[in-house]
Amino acid sequence: MQLYNTLTRAKENFTPLDAKNVRMYVCGPTVYDFAHLGNARPVVVFDTLYRILKSHYPKVTYVRNITDVDDKIMAKAKETGEPIDSITTRTTKAYHDDMAALLALPPDIEPRATAHIPHMLTLIARLIEKGHAYAVEGHVLFNVPSMPNYGELSRRSRDELIAGARVEVAPYKKDAADFVLWKPSAPDQAGWDSPYGRGRPGWHIECSAMAKEHLGETFDIHGGGLDLIFPHHENEIAQSRCAHNDAPLAKLWMHNGFLTIHNDKMSKSLGNFFTVRDLLSIAPGEALRLALLTAHYRQPLDFSEDALRKAKQTLDGWYGALRNVKDISVDKTIPVPANFLAVMDDDLNTPQAFAILHDLASQLNKTPDSKTKSAFMNAANLIGFLTQDAEGWLRGSSAGSMDEAKILALIAARKEAKAAKNFAEADRIRKELLDGGIILEDKAHETLWRRT
């Protein structure tokens, strides 16, 4: 298996530290609102990686955190009057529901930042002891110049690091690039007692502490979106390496590309901001999952309603091929085709994998047999597709769509019209159904239907 390592800017053979337990950490959501489409792409990408790893290794430990202490959460609570605990509990459940709708498996461990404050304070104390951090005016800051190789992941110059860090300019900082590990909390803000005064953690220290607690000082894969390379992942590396005698945080760093909407950055001001929940109201989660994987994970992905519609049509074709052979059983012992595994093992080449699934669906339509159906189903299932009943998928309804009783009544009326050789009426009924989003498929002994 080959995976692209952002740290080395090259594809590398993946060799786990322990083949009996592959360990992976992926940055999770800050829970203050519904997940948007940009949040969904890394979930689907790393869920796909998780599934492939599980097919190769006896155990995979997948950790994805929940950030439930953050200035955005506090701002939301102040704006709405809703307690922080209520906001984080409600939005975490919504996140779980939305990601499950995308057929993403839950991580093995989902640590919450607020449950790991002692671990963060232990890590901060170690950095201070080693001369890599300092406490001043209720703050603790990481001393960037104390780490000579700071910036290796993002490969930015010092000026670029300072410009891109979005760090607070403050007189107590020893260096402009220094970043916060701990900061004071006002009486009306969330906070915890510490040797530095009542306060709360900086964003970066949270992931370093949670990764160490659940995966150890060094683990196999750290993942996230391209936007996290700097400053978040760069600062995670700095904290963890300096605290742990320069032990690498992760062997392999993986990042998915940016997502745009009609070639523009997603933005509420542009009116092109989509939450996952918005899109689930108009299309099945499996179609959204497919749309998010149509481009290679490292490439930019431009999303549009048309892309979602095409993904739904693709799945209609795949499920249609399965419905045509519903009486043929699936043999789970039939191996996933070698060429399918090969492209997935080549840095998760989903576009090529989908091309192979297209070919298998075509073969199944031409030569309906158990071996082809099993290979098709087993390959698709491996990466989270075709897990539903074909008939249920093709006949699934949505708000405002024609109900099944009416559809069946019209099909029966059309059958009577054809028997009476009233073909004009039969054609009229077919058009009425099509206008209602229903496509008919006449077979030798029955008429099948599906929704557009």
Sequence and secondary structure as in RCSB ss.txt:
>XXXX:A:sequence
MQLYNTLTRAKENFTPLDAKNVRMYVCGPTVYDFAHLGNARPVVVFDTLYRILKSHYPKVTYVRNITDVDDKIMA
KAKETGEPIDSITTRTTKAYHDDMAALLALPPDIEPRATAHIPHMLTLIARLIEKGHAYAVEGHVLFNVPSMPNY
GELSRRSRDELIAGARVEVAPYKKDAADFVLWKPSAPDQAGWDSPYGRGRPGWHIECSAMAKEHLGETFDIHGGG
LDLIFPHHENEIAQSRCAHNDAPLAKLWMHNGFLTIHNDKMSKSLGNFFTVRDLLSIAPGEALRLALLTAHYRQP
LDFSEDALRKAKQTLDGWYGALRNVKDISVDKTIPVPANFLAVMDDDLNTPQAFAILHDLASQLNKTPDSKTKSA
FMNAANLIGFLTQDAEGWLRGSSAGSMDEAKILALIAARKEAKAAKNFAEADRIRKELLDGGIILEDKAHETLWR
RT
>XXXX:A:secstr
 EEEETTTTEEEE   S TT EEEEE   B SS  BHHHHHHHHHHHHHHHHHHHHSS EEEEE BB   HHHHH
HHHHH   HHHHHHHHHHHHHHHHHHTT    SB  BGGGGHHHHHHHHHHHHHTTSEEEETTEEEE GGG TTT
TTTTT  HHHHHHHS     TT SSTT EEEEEE  TTS  B  TT SEEE HHHHHHHHHHHHH SSEEEEEEE
GGGIIIIIHHHHHHHHHHTTT  SEEEEEEE  EEETTEE  GGGT   BHHHHHTTS HHHHHHHHHSS TTS 
EEE HHHHHHHHHHHHHHHHHHHTTTTS   TTS   HHHHHHHHBT  HHHHHHHHHHHHHHHHHS  HHHHHH
HHHHHHHTT S S HHHHHH   TTS  HHHHHHHHHHHHHHHHTT HHHHHHHHHHHHHTTEEEEE SS EEEE
E 
